[in-house]
Amino acid sequence: MYLSTTARRVLALCCALGLAFLYLPLTVVLSTAFSKAGSFDLLPAGLTTKWFSQAIRNSGARAALGHSVVLALSATAIALVLGSMLAFAIGRHRFFGREVLSLAVVLPIALPGIVTALALNLAFHEAGLTFGLITLVLAHSTFCIVVAYNNVIARLRRVSPSLEEASADLGATGFTTFRLVTFPMIRSALLAGGLLSFALSFDEIVVTTFTAGSTETLPQWILNNTFRAKNVGVVAAVATIVVVLSVVPVWVAQRVGDGASGH
């Protein structure tokens, strides 16, 4: 489709404005992390790396980081197992209530986070569970399952079951067929789903706030310390590290997905 010079310039301007809207706040955080003043400013008042060293030595930040990593890994592991099982059940079989089950799987991530958080809080309270790392893992698994499920079922819809049927016809057991035929076909989808689930869990704060109890994750630590003037520089340094840690798995997942779709 041909576009006039004016139209191309307008589109380029709109694209630039959209990118500025998305990334200008991140620029402020990055600037603050290296600013000697330790205050939220677009232009740093002198450059320093002291906030990063203080962030590394901060026991509260380290403990919160440990909680977030354990939580994200646990939720991702559960999500990959249950999400994959659901994807195979819905993608490879026909049964009564299949469409309802498919809707129920994706509903937690479609609902507003505050609604999901409140529902989980009430459910855990009624079940008599002590709020802490266990309830956090259960809560994060509910929306991480959706990510794993979507990646696996999308791959299954593009892969013909004829290869699995041929393997069975040749006498292979179900486990052998999965190990040698099915798993290699969905491996990149599992990797992408796992990376995205980890990033989603690591950054989550709304559901976490309602189900954490006394356990503090890194996003919560950042929120709790943002408005303490003496901690602004440290918070900005930690936030910068979180941005980097969040970008890496998302970028890898995108690359894996693009590479897999090209084969």
Phi, psi and chi 1 to 4 in degrees:
 res  aa     phi    psi   chi1   chi2   chi3   chi4
   1 MET       -  128.7 -177.9  176.5   63.7      -
   2 TYR   -82.0  136.1  173.8   77.0      -      -
   3 LEU  -122.4  138.5  -66.7  176.2      -      -
   4 SER   -69.7  165.7   65.6      -      -      -
   5 THR   -60.0  -40.6  -58.1      -      -      -
   6 THR   -63.7  -42.5  -58.2      -      -      -
   7 ALA   -64.3  -41.1      -      -      -      -
   8 ARG   -64.0  -38.9  -71.7 -161.4  -62.7  -91.6
   9 ARG   -67.1  -39.1  -71.0  175.9  177.4  173.3
  10 VAL   -64.8  -43.4  170.2      -      -      -
  11 LEU   -63.7  -40.5  -72.2  175.4      -      -
  12 ALA   -63.8  -40.3      -      -      -      -
  13 LEU   -64.5  -44.4  177.2   61.5      -      -
  14 CYS   -62.1  -39.6  -68.4      -      -      -
  15 CYS   -64.1  -43.3  179.6      -      -      -
  16 ALA   -64.0  -41.3      -      -      -      -
  17 LEU   -65.4  -40.2  -69.3  174.8      -      -
  18 GLY   -63.8  -43.2      -      -      -      -
  19 LEU   -66.0  -38.6  -69.5  174.3      -      -
  20 ALA   -64.0  -40.6      -      -      -      -
  21 PHE   -62.6  -37.2  177.6   78.3      -      -
  22 LEU   -76.8  -39.2  -70.3  172.8      -      -
  23 TYR  -107.6  -11.4  -69.4  104.2      -      -
  24 LEU   -62.2  -42.9 -171.1   58.4      -      -
  25 PRO   -59.7  -36.1  -25.0   35.7      -      -
  26 LEU   -67.2  -33.0  -66.9  179.1      -      -
  27 THR   -64.3  -38.3  -57.2      -      -      -
  28 VAL   -63.6  -43.5  173.9      -      -      -
  29 VAL   -62.7  -45.2  172.9      -      -      -
  30 LEU   -62.6  -41.5 -178.7   63.7      -      -
  31 SER   -62.9  -41.7  172.1      -      -      -
  32 THR   -65.5  -36.1  -55.9      -      -      -
  33 ALA   -63.7  -26.1      -      -      -      -
  34 PHE  -109.5    6.6  -70.5   95.9      -      -
  35 SER   -88.7  136.6  174.2      -      -      -
  36 LYS   -66.5  -29.1  -72.1 -176.7  177.6  179.7
  37 ALA   -69.2  -29.5      -      -      -      -
  38 GLY    67.6   34.5      -      -      -      -
  39 SER  -131.2  156.2   57.9      -      -      -
  40 PHE   -71.1  102.7  -71.8  114.3      -      -
  41 ASP  -138.0  146.9  -63.8  -52.1      -      -
  42 LEU   -68.8  -38.4 -178.1   58.5      -      -
  43 LEU  -109.6  124.0  -62.4  176.4      -      -
  44 PRO   -68.9  142.4   26.0  -34.5      -      -
  45 ALA   -89.4   74.2      -      -      -      -
  46 GLY    87.5  151.4      -      -      -      -
  47 LEU  -105.6  141.8  -62.5  177.6      -      -
  48 THR  -157.5  158.0 -177.9      -      -      -
  49 THR  -115.5   12.4   58.3      -      -      -
  50 LYS   -63.9  -30.1   67.9  177.0 -177.6  178.9
  51 TRP   -66.4  -31.7  -56.2  120.2      -      -
  52 PHE   -69.9  -40.7  -72.1   91.7      -      -
  53 SER   -65.4  -39.4   61.0      -      -      -
  54 GLN   -66.8  -36.3  -69.4 -175.2   24.5      -
  55 ALA   -64.7  -40.5      -      -      -      -
  56 ILE   -65.7  -35.3  -66.4  172.7      -      -
  57 ARG   -82.4  -11.2  -66.2 -164.4  -56.4  -92.2
  58 ASN   -72.3  115.0 -169.8  -68.0      -      -
  59 SER   -65.6  -36.4   59.0      -      -      -
  60 GLY   -64.6  -42.1      -      -      -      -
  61 ALA   -66.7  -40.1      -      -      -      -
  62 ARG   -65.5  -42.6  -69.2 -157.5  -51.6  -90.5
  63 ALA   -64.1  -42.3      -      -      -      -
  64 ALA   -64.5  -39.3      -      -      -      -
  65 LEU   -62.2  -42.9  174.3   61.8      -      -
  66 GLY   -60.2  -43.3      -      -      -      -
  67 HIS   -61.7  -43.0  -67.1  153.9      -      -
  68 SER   -65.3  -40.6  -69.9      -      -      -
  69 VAL   -67.3  -47.2  170.9      -      -      -
  70 VAL   -61.1  -43.4  171.7      -      -      -
  71 LEU   -62.0  -48.6  169.6   58.9      -      -
  72 ALA   -64.6  -41.6      -      -      -      -
  73 LEU   -65.2  -42.0  -71.6  174.3      -      -
  74 SER   -66.4  -46.7  -58.1      -      -      -
  75 ALA   -63.9  -37.9      -      -      -      -
  76 THR   -65.7  -42.4  -62.1      -      -      -
  77 ALA   -61.6  -45.5      -      -      -      -
  78 ILE   -64.0  -42.0  -66.6  173.3      -      -
  79 ALA   -64.3  -40.3      -      -      -      -
  80 LEU   -66.1  -40.6  -73.5  176.3      -      -
  81 VAL   -68.8  -55.8  173.7      -      -      -
  82 LEU   -69.7  -40.1  -63.3 -177.1      -      -
  83 GLY   -63.2  -40.6      -      -      -      -
  84 SER   -67.0  -41.8  -61.4      -      -      -
  85 MET   -62.2  -42.6  -67.6  172.2   66.7      -
  86 LEU   -64.4  -40.5  -75.6  166.5      -      -
  87 ALA   -62.6  -41.9      -      -      -      -
  88 PHE   -68.1  -39.1  -86.7   96.6      -      -
  89 ALA   -63.6  -44.2      -      -      -      -
  90 ILE   -81.6  -36.3  -65.7  173.9      -      -
  91 GLY   -81.9  -24.0      -      -      -      -
  92 ARG  -112.1   -5.0  -73.9  -71.7 -169.6 -101.2
  93 HIS  -134.6  155.1  -58.6  -79.0      -      -
  94 ARG  -116.4  125.2  -60.8  -68.0 -178.1  -91.5
  95 PHE  -154.6  163.9   52.2   88.1      -      -
  96 PHE   -65.3  131.4  176.5   75.2      -      -
  97 GLY    85.0   11.7      -      -      -      -
  98 ARG   -60.9  -44.7  175.1  173.5  170.9  -90.7
  99 GLU   -68.9  -36.0  -61.9  -57.8  -35.3      -
 100 VAL   -64.8  -42.7  175.1      -      -      -
 101 LEU   -63.1  -40.7  178.6   59.7      -      -
 102 SER   -60.7  -41.6  178.8      -      -      -
 103 LEU   -66.9  -39.8  175.0   62.7      -      -
 104 ALA   -64.9  -31.6      -      -      -      -
 105 VAL   -67.0  -43.9  173.0      -      -      -
 106 VAL   -87.9   -9.4  -59.7      -      -      -
 107 LEU   -60.8  -40.9 -166.3   58.6      -      -
 108 PRO   -56.2  -35.4  -27.2   36.0      -      -
 109 ILE   -85.2  -16.3 -154.1  168.6      -      -
 110 ALA   -83.4  -26.9      -      -      -      -
 111 LEU   -73.7  152.8  -67.5  171.9      -      -
 112 PRO   -56.9  139.8  -23.9   33.2      -      -
 113 GLY   -56.8  -36.5      -      -      -      -
 114 ILE   -66.6  -33.7 -170.1   67.9      -      -
 115 VAL   -69.0  -46.6  174.1      -      -      -
 116 THR   -60.4  -42.3  -57.4      -      -      -
 117 ALA   -62.8  -45.3      -      -      -      -
 118 LEU   -64.7  -42.0  179.6   59.9      -      -
 119 ALA   -63.0  -42.4      -      -      -      -
 120 LEU   -66.7  -40.0  -71.4  168.1      -      -
 121 ASN   -59.3  -47.0  178.5  -79.5      -      -
 122 LEU   -66.3  -39.8  -65.8  175.4      -      -
 123 ALA   -64.8  -44.1      -      -      -      -
 124 PHE   -66.3  -37.3  -67.3  150.8      -      -
 125 HIS   -65.0  -44.7 -179.9   75.6      -      -
 126 GLU   -66.9  -31.5  -70.5  -62.2  -38.2      -
 127 ALA   -78.5   -7.9      -      -      -      -
 128 GLY    76.7   20.8      -      -      -      -
 129 LEU   -80.2  142.9  -64.8  177.3      -      -
 130 THR   -81.8  126.0  -58.9      -      -      -
 131 PHE   -69.2  129.4  -73.4   88.0      -      -
 132 GLY   176.4 -149.9      -      -      -      -
 133 LEU   -63.5  -36.1 -171.7   59.3      -      -
 134 ILE   -64.2  -47.5  -62.5  -60.7      -      -
 135 THR   -66.0  -33.4   54.1      -      -      -
 136 LEU   -63.6  -44.5  -80.4  173.6      -      -
 137 VAL   -62.1  -44.8  170.8      -      -      -
 138 LEU   -62.2  -42.2  -66.0  175.1      -      -
 139 ALA   -66.7  -46.1      -      -      -      -
 140 HIS   -68.0  -29.7  -77.9 -143.6      -      -
 141 SER   -63.5  -30.5  -62.1      -      -      -
 142 THR   -61.1  -39.2   59.1      -      -      -
 143 PHE   -95.4  -21.7   53.3   80.2      -      -
 144 CYS   -70.8  -31.6  -72.4      -      -      -
 145 ILE   -57.8  -38.3  -74.6  174.3      -      -
 146 VAL   -61.1  -43.0 -177.1      -      -      -
 147 VAL   -63.9  -47.4  177.4      -      -      -
 148 ALA   -63.7  -43.3      -      -      -      -
 149 TYR   -60.2  -47.4  165.8   81.8      -      -
 150 ASN   -61.6  -41.3  -76.8  -22.3      -      -
 151 ASN   -67.2  -43.5  -83.2  -87.6      -      -
 152 VAL   -71.5  -43.4  174.8      -      -      -
 153 ILE   -69.8  -31.3 -160.6  167.9      -      -
 154 ALA   -64.1  -38.7      -      -      -      -
 155 ARG   -69.5  -41.3 -179.9   58.9   50.6   80.3
 156 LEU   -63.2  -33.6  -70.7  176.9      -      -
 157 ARG   -69.9  -20.3  -73.7  169.3  177.1  165.9
 158 ARG   -96.5   -6.0  -63.3 -160.4  -59.4  -92.0
 159 VAL  -112.3  127.5  174.6      -      -      -
 160 SER   -72.8  138.0  172.6      -      -      -
 161 PRO   -74.5   -0.3   27.2  -34.5      -      -
 162 SER   -62.5  -33.2   58.5      -      -      -
 163 LEU   -65.6  -40.7  -66.3  175.6      -      -
 164 GLU   -67.0  -38.3  -63.0  163.4  -46.1      -
 165 GLU   -66.7  -37.7  -66.0  169.8   -4.2      -
 166 ALA   -65.8  -39.3      -      -      -      -
 167 SER   -61.9  -42.6  175.6      -      -      -
 168 ALA   -65.3  -39.2      -      -      -      -
 169 ASP   -63.4  -29.5  -70.4  -19.5      -      -
 170 LEU   -83.1    1.5  -68.3  172.0      -      -
 171 GLY    99.6    5.3      -      -      -      -
 172 ALA   -72.3  143.9      -      -      -      -
 173 THR   -74.7  168.4   63.1      -      -      -
 174 GLY   -60.4  -40.1      -      -      -      -
 175 PHE   -67.8  -41.2  176.8   75.5      -      -
 176 THR   -64.1  -40.7  -59.1      -      -      -
 177 THR   -62.7  -43.1  -61.9      -      -      -
 178 PHE   -64.9  -42.5  176.8   81.6      -      -
 179 ARG   -68.9  -39.8 -178.3  171.6   60.1   88.5
 180 LEU   -99.6  -20.7  -61.7  178.4      -      -
 181 VAL  -117.7  -57.0  179.3      -      -      -
 182 THR   -71.4  -49.4  -52.4      -      -      -
 183 PHE   -59.0  -45.7  179.4   73.4      -      -
 184 PRO   -58.8  -29.6  -26.5   36.3      -      -
 185 MET   -75.3  -30.0  -67.8 -170.2  -62.6      -
 186 ILE  -107.1    4.3   67.0  169.7      -      -
 187 ARG   -58.0  -46.7 -179.6  168.7   47.8 -159.7
 188 SER   -66.9  -32.4   58.6      -      -      -
 189 ALA   -67.2  -38.8      -      -      -      -
 190 LEU   -65.0  -41.3  -71.1  171.5      -      -
 191 LEU   -64.0  -45.9  177.9   58.5      -      -
 192 ALA   -63.3  -43.6      -      -      -      -
 193 GLY   -64.3  -38.6      -      -      -      -
 194 GLY   -66.0  -43.4      -      -      -      -
 195 LEU   -64.7  -43.3  -69.7  170.6      -      -
 196 LEU   -67.9  -37.9  -70.7  173.6      -      -
 197 SER   -63.2  -43.0  -64.3      -      -      -
 198 PHE   -61.1  -46.8 -177.4   90.0      -      -
 199 ALA   -63.6  -40.8      -      -      -      -
 200 LEU   -65.1  -43.6 -174.0   62.3      -      -
 201 SER   -68.4  -41.5  173.5      -      -      -
 202 PHE   -61.2  -35.3 -169.1   87.2      -      -
 203 ASP   -94.0   -8.9  -69.3  -18.5      -      -
 204 GLU   -67.0  138.5  165.6   59.2   36.5      -
 205 ILE  -133.4  -31.9 -169.8  168.3      -      -
 206 VAL   -66.1  -56.0  176.7      -      -      -
 207 VAL   -62.4  -36.9  172.3      -      -      -
 208 THR   -60.8  -43.0  -58.5      -      -      -
 209 THR   -59.7  -34.6  -58.5      -      -      -
 210 PHE   -86.1  -13.0  -82.3   75.1      -      -
 211 THR  -128.1    6.3   57.2      -      -      -
 212 ALA   -84.6  -30.9      -      -      -      -
 213 GLY    65.8 -128.2      -      -      -      -
 214 SER   -90.0   -2.6   60.2      -      -      -
 215 THR   -80.1  124.3  -56.9      -      -      -
 216 GLU  -106.8  123.8 -173.2  177.4   48.9      -
 217 THR   -92.5  171.7   63.4      -      -      -
 218 LEU   -63.7  -44.6 -166.4   58.0      -      -
 219 PRO   -58.6  -37.8  -28.0   37.3      -      -
 220 GLN   -65.6  -41.6  -74.5 -178.8  -57.5      -
 221 TRP   -60.8  -41.9 -177.2   90.4      -      -
 222 ILE   -61.6  -47.4  -68.6  174.2      -      -
 223 LEU   -62.2  -43.0  178.8   63.1      -      -
 224 ASN   -67.9  -24.8  -65.9  -25.0      -      -
 225 ASN  -105.3   -3.8  -72.8  -87.2      -      -
 226 THR   -61.5  -38.3  -63.8      -      -      -
 227 PHE   -95.2   13.5  -57.6  104.5      -      -
 228 ARG   -98.1  111.0  -61.7  175.4 -177.7  175.1
 229 ALA   -53.7  -40.0      -      -      -      -
 230 LYS   -72.2  -14.6   64.6  178.2 -178.2  178.7
 231 ASN  -104.9    3.1  -70.4  -19.3      -      -
 232 VAL   -58.7  -46.5  169.1      -      -      -
 233 GLY   -62.8  -42.0      -      -      -      -
 234 VAL   -65.4  -42.6  176.8      -      -      -
 235 VAL   -61.4  -42.9  168.1      -      -      -
 236 ALA   -63.4  -38.5      -      -      -      -
 237 ALA   -65.0  -44.5      -      -      -      -
 238 VAL   -63.6  -42.5  172.3      -      -      -
 239 ALA   -62.2  -38.1      -      -      -      -
 240 THR   -63.0  -42.4  -59.6      -      -      -
 241 ILE   -63.4  -40.5  -63.4  172.1      -      -
 242 VAL   -63.3  -40.9  169.3      -      -      -
 243 VAL   -59.9  -45.3  169.0      -      -      -
 244 VAL   -62.9  -45.4  174.3      -      -      -
 245 LEU   -64.5  -30.6  -67.5  176.5      -      -
 246 SER   -79.4  -35.3  -60.6      -      -      -
 247 VAL   -69.3  -39.3  166.5      -      -      -
 248 VAL   -59.0  -53.5  170.5      -      -      -
 249 PRO   -65.0  -34.9   20.0  -31.7      -      -
 250 VAL   -65.6  -42.6  172.9      -      -      -
 251 TRP   -64.0  -44.5  179.2   80.0      -      -
 252 VAL   -63.0  -42.2  172.5      -      -      -
 253 ALA   -62.0  -40.0      -      -      -      -
 254 GLN   -65.4  -43.1 -176.6 -177.8   34.0      -
 255 ARG   -63.6  -41.6  -64.1  -70.1  -65.9  178.8
 256 VAL   -64.1  -43.7  169.3      -      -      -
 257 GLY   -63.3  -42.3      -      -      -      -
 258 ASP   -66.2  -39.8  -68.6  -17.3      -      -
 259 GLY   -66.8  -38.7      -      -      -      -
 260 ALA   -68.9  -37.8      -      -      -      -
 261 SER   -70.8  -17.7   61.6      -      -      -
 262 GLY   -83.8   -9.9      -      -      -      -
 263 HIS   -92.3      -  -69.0  -68.5      -      -
